[in-house]
Amino acid sequence: MAAELTLYEAMYILDPELSDQQLQDAIDNVHQYVTSIGGEVESDELFGRRRLAYEINGHTEGIYRVMYFRGTGATVNEVRHEFALMESVIRGMVVVANPAAIFTPPESAEEREAPEAETAPAAAASAEAEPEEEPDQEPESGGPSG
């Protein structure tokens, strides 16, 4: 019986100086490698071009990608090793994915702003509807007698 495959999250940073074709080739190479060692790529999303927290091999920024794949522990070790060998990958890491925190990029700038616009009026309406709480007052009985 085959072992059940676990969902993993791999974040890898690509060299920002690569051409569009070289970037696509690097992404394709990662996917082909994962499938060649028995893994199954679920998704691979652009996280964005960002400044690195610290310089890595002369790079101060990179193109972040988040890939979800299914595999075994051996698959994870091989993917980590491949990230270290690929010249186009500045840094890569693999962790067990938390299904509640799976990254899904918004489709457009309007969709990114829409949830804020929808929740803001609701929050304001609920704040107006709730009466302000009175500060704690001492009991009217005058407290303990003694």
NUROTI-550365 format. One record per residue (C-alpha): residue in three letters; z, y, x. Coordinates in steps of 0.1 Angstrom, whole numbers, plus 5000, padded with zeros to 4 digits. Example, Ala and Ser with C-alpha at 12.3 -4.5 7.8 and 13.67 -1.06 7.14 Angstrom:
ALA507849555123 SER507149895137 
This chain:
MET500050005000 ALA499050345014 ALA501750595021 GLU501950894997 LEU500651215012 THR502951515014 LEU501751875007 TYR501952085038 GLU501352455044 ALA499652565076 MET499452935086 TYR497153005115 ILE496153335131 LEU492553375142 ASP491153605169 PRO490153935151 GLU487253985176 LEU485353685163 SER482153755144 ASP481953655107 GLN479953345116 GLN482453245144 LEU485353295119 GLN483653075093 ASP482952815120 ALA486552805131 ILE487752765095 ASP485252485090 ASN486352315122 VAL489952315110 HIS488952165077 GLN486751905093 TYR489551805117 VAL492151775090 THR489851545070 SER488851345100 ILE492451245107 GLY493151135071 GLY494351465056 GLU493051625024 VAL492552005024 GLU493752154991 SER492952524997 ASP492552775025 GLU493053145017 LEU492753465036 PHE496253615040 GLY494853925057 ARG494254105089 ARG497654215103 ARG499354355133 LEU501254095152 ALA505054135157 TYR504554095194 GLU501554055217 ILE500253695221 ASN497853635249 GLY496653995249 HIS496154015211 THR498054275191 GLU496554185157 GLY495053875140 ILE493453735109 TYR496053535090 ARG494953225070 VAL497053005048 MET495852645043 TYR497452385021 PHE496652015029 ARG498051675021 GLY498851435049 THR501451235068 GLY503751335097 ALA501151215121 THR498551435105 VAL500951735110 ASN501351665147 GLU497651635152 VAL496951965133 ARG499552145155 HIS497951995186 GLU494452105175 PHE495752465168 ALA496952475204 LEU493552355217 MET491252585197 GLU490352905215 SER489753095182 VAL493253025170 ILE495853255185 ARG498853075169 GLY499452815142 MET502352655124 VAL502752385098 VAL505652335074 VAL506252125043 ALA505052335014 ASN507352464987 PRO505452424954 ALA507352724939 ALA506152954967 ILE502452864971 PHE500353164981 THR497653254957 PRO495753574966 PRO495053824938 GLU491353844927 SER491054224930 ALA492954544936 GLU493254604898 GLU494954274893 ARG497454354921 GLU498354684904 ALA498354554868 PRO501654354868 GLU503454664881 ALA502054884853 GLU502954624827 THR506554574838 ALA507454934844 PRO507255044807 ALA509154734796 ALA511954804821 ALA512155164811 ALA512355064774 SER515054814779 ALA517055064800 GLU516855314771 ALA517855054745 GLU521054944763 PRO524055174757 GLU525855294788 GLU529055104795 GLU532255304791 PRO534555304822 ASP537555074818 GLN540455244801 GLU544055154801 PRO545354974770 GLU546755204743 SER550055024742 GLY551155214772 GLY551454914795 PRO554454694802 SER557854824792 GLY560754764812 
